[in-house]
């Protein structure tokens, strides 16, 4: 996963939350 030039904690948390939800549905 490429690191964005401008590190946005809010966006990072949102992306991680979406990943967790996706993994939850995949299980």
N, CA and C atoms as an extended XYZ file, in Angstrom:
81
Properties=species:S:1:pos:R:3:atomname:S:1:resname:S:1:resid:I:1 pbc="F F F"
N         0.848       -1.199        0.000 N   UNK     1
C         0.000        0.000        0.000 CA  UNK     1
C         0.884        1.249        0.000 C   UNK     1
N         0.787        2.054       -1.062 N   UNK     2
C         1.650        3.244       -1.152 CA  UNK     2
C         1.312        4.282       -0.091 C   UNK     2
N         2.330        4.955        0.400 N   UNK     3
C         2.124        5.981        1.428 CA  UNK     3
C         1.857        7.319        0.748 C   UNK     3
N         0.762        7.992        1.078 N   UNK     4
C         0.457        9.289        0.467 CA  UNK     4
C         1.473       10.351        0.867 C   UNK     4
N         1.698       11.328       -0.017 N   UNK     5
C         2.666       12.387        0.292 CA  UNK     5
C         2.195       13.177        1.498 C   UNK     5
N         0.911       13.523        1.533 N   UNK     6
C         0.369       14.239        2.692 CA  UNK     6
C        -0.322       13.208        3.574 C   UNK     6
N         0.270       12.988        4.746 N   UNK     7
C        -0.265       11.945        5.625 CA  UNK     7
C        -1.496       12.475        6.335 C   UNK     7
N        -2.647       11.883        6.030 N   UNK     8
C        -3.912       12.337        6.619 CA  UNK     8
C        -4.429       11.275        7.592 C   UNK     8
N        -4.287       11.490        8.906 N   UNK     9
C        -4.730       10.501        9.900 CA  UNK     9
C        -6.197       10.141        9.745 C   UNK     9
N        -7.046       11.137        9.489 N   UNK    10
C        -8.481       10.864        9.350 CA  UNK    10
C        -8.738        9.936        8.183 C   UNK    10
N        -8.089       10.216        7.047 N   UNK    11
C        -8.275        9.388        5.859 CA  UNK    11
C        -7.722        7.993        6.117 C   UNK    11
N        -6.584        7.924        6.819 N   UNK    12
C        -5.966        6.635        7.125 CA  UNK    12
C        -6.902        5.798        7.988 C   UNK    12
N        -7.501        6.418        8.994 N   UNK    13
C        -8.420        5.700        9.884 CA  UNK    13
C        -9.641        5.225        9.105 C   UNK    13
N       -10.143        6.079        8.218 N   UNK    14
C       -11.313        5.712        7.413 CA  UNK    14
C       -10.968        4.520        6.521 C   UNK    14
N        -9.775        4.548        5.912 N   UNK    15
C        -9.365        3.448        5.040 CA  UNK    15
C        -9.239        2.160        5.848 C   UNK    15
N        -8.631        2.248        7.026 N   UNK    16
C        -8.476        1.064        7.872 CA  UNK    16
C        -9.837        0.526        8.297 C   UNK    16
N       -10.763        1.419        8.609 N   UNK    17
C       -12.103        0.990        9.018 CA  UNK    17
C       -12.784        0.264        7.861 C   UNK    17
N       -12.651        0.801        6.648 N   UNK    18
C       -13.264        0.157        5.479 CA  UNK    18
C       -12.633       -1.217        5.256 C   UNK    18
N       -11.305       -1.311        5.431 N   UNK    19
C       -10.622       -2.597        5.271 CA  UNK    19
C       -11.145       -3.600        6.296 C   UNK    19
N       -11.327       -3.160        7.539 N   UNK    20
C       -11.823       -4.059        8.585 CA  UNK    20
C       -13.236       -4.528        8.260 C   UNK    20
N       -14.069       -3.619        7.768 N   UNK    21
C       -15.444       -3.982        7.413 CA  UNK    21
C       -15.426       -4.979        6.257 C   UNK    21
N       -14.553       -4.722        5.271 N   UNK    22
C       -14.472       -5.630        4.121 CA  UNK    22
C       -14.036       -7.020        4.576 C   UNK    22
N       -13.048       -7.067        5.472 N   UNK    23
C       -12.579       -8.365        5.969 CA  UNK    23
C       -13.677       -9.047        6.772 C   UNK    23
N       -14.443       -8.266        7.508 N   UNK    24
C       -15.539       -8.830        8.302 CA  UNK    24
C       -16.575       -9.476        7.398 C   UNK    24
N       -16.900       -8.815        6.283 N   UNK    25
C       -17.885       -9.386        5.365 CA  UNK    25
C       -17.307      -10.600        4.646 C   UNK    25
N       -15.986      -10.603        4.449 N   UNK    26
C       -15.353      -11.702        3.718 CA  UNK    26
C       -15.328      -12.973        4.561 C   UNK    26
N       -15.316      -12.817        5.887 N   UNK    27
C       -15.235      -14.009        6.747 CA  UNK    27
C       -16.499      -14.853        6.669 C   UNK    27
